[in-house]
């Protein structure tokens, strides 16, 4: 059975560590996993809807999400791996865990910034929230 791996990508170099880890380790597997890259865009303030129509806002989110996913997609493609791209809108940790559950993902692979102790607690990273919310294994890559 093919595994489905979900890689949350926010466009930062740190988030690309997840794609780099997959590239470095996928060859060791008997079968390449089905890869899904996801970017979760922040909800814009509701007042913006008074000035810009819903289709324009949707296009804005999609364009920014695809830009954020481009580098990870390219790293995977250079290694001969393909991924399906997804852009959501909302809270990142919630969106990622709900997507993983609804799409039957077997693992979430996410790059972390490496904050620990008080800094990590105060910042409340998406990775830490995923560890608490996810119903599938979460691999943190530094």
N, C-alpha and C positions, 0 to 999 in steps of 0.2 A: 504494500500500500504506500502510495506516494505521500510524503509528509508535506504539510503546508506551513511555510514560515512567513511570519509577518514582521516586516522591518519598518518601524516608525522613523520617518526622516523629517527633520525640521529645516534642512538646508545648511545646517552648521557642519563644520569639519568634524566635530565630535560625533554627530549622528552618522557620518559616513563610516565611522569605525565599524558599525554593524555590517555594512556592505563589504567592507574590506575583510572582516572576519569570515563572512560567508564565502568570499572568493578564496581565501586561504584554506578553508576547511571543507568545502563542498566536494573536492576531488577525493577525499578520504571516504566519502559515502558511496555505497553501492549504486544508489540512484539519487540524482539531483533532486532537491526539494522543489516543490512549486512555490515560487517566491511572490510575495505581495508587498509592494512598497506603499506606505500610507503617509499622508500629510494631513494634519488636522489644522484647519485655519480658525483663527479666533473669530467669534461672532462680532460683527460691527455694531456700534451703538444703534438702537432702534430709531433714533432721530434721523439717521442718514437716509432712511427709507422715504422721508418726506421730500428729499431732494434728488434722489437717484432711484430709478426703477429697479424692481427685483431682478430682472434679467441681467442688468448691468452689474449688480452686486454679485450675482452668481458667477458671471464671467470673470469678475475681478478675483474671486476666491479660487476659481479653477486655474486661471493663469498663474497666480502666485503659488498655488500648490504644485503645479507642474514644474515651475521654475525650481522650487525647493527639491523636487524629486529627481531632477535631471542629472545631477552629478552621480548620484547613487545608481541610477539606471545605467549611465554610461560606464561606471566601474564594473558593474555586473556584466554588461554586454561585452566589454573588452575581454572578459574571462569566458565568454561563451554561454553566459547564463541570461535567461530572460525573466522579466518580472512584469506582473500586472500592476498598473499604477492606479491609486485611489486617492481622491481628495474629499475630505469631510469637513464639516463646519461644526464647531462646538468645543467642549472641554476635551483636551487631548487624551488624558488618561481614560476617561469614560468612553470616548469615541473609539479608542484603540481596543479596549477590552470588549466592548460590544461587537465591534467588527470581527475580532478574533473568534468570539463565540458563535456569531451568526454565519461565519464562513468556514467553520470547522478547522481553524488553524491549530496546529499541534504545538507551536512554539512562537514566542515573541522574542526577537533579537533586537536589542536597543543599545545604542552607544550612550555612554554616560560621561559627564564632565568630571567625575571623580571627587565631588565634594563629599566630605564626611563630617561626622561630629556635629558641632553646633551649626556650622555653615550649611551643611546638608539639611539639617532639621529646619532651619529658618527658611531656606529657599524652597523646601517642599517640592523637590523635582518630580517631573513626570514619571521618571523611572521608578522612584520610590512609591508613587501612587499606583503604578502598574503592578508592582510586586504585591501590593495589598489587594488590588481589585481583580487581577487576572485569575481565570480558572484554568489556564494552561501555563506551562513553565515559561519563565521569563529569564532570558540570558542577557546579563549586563556585560557589555564590552567596553573596556577602557582603552 
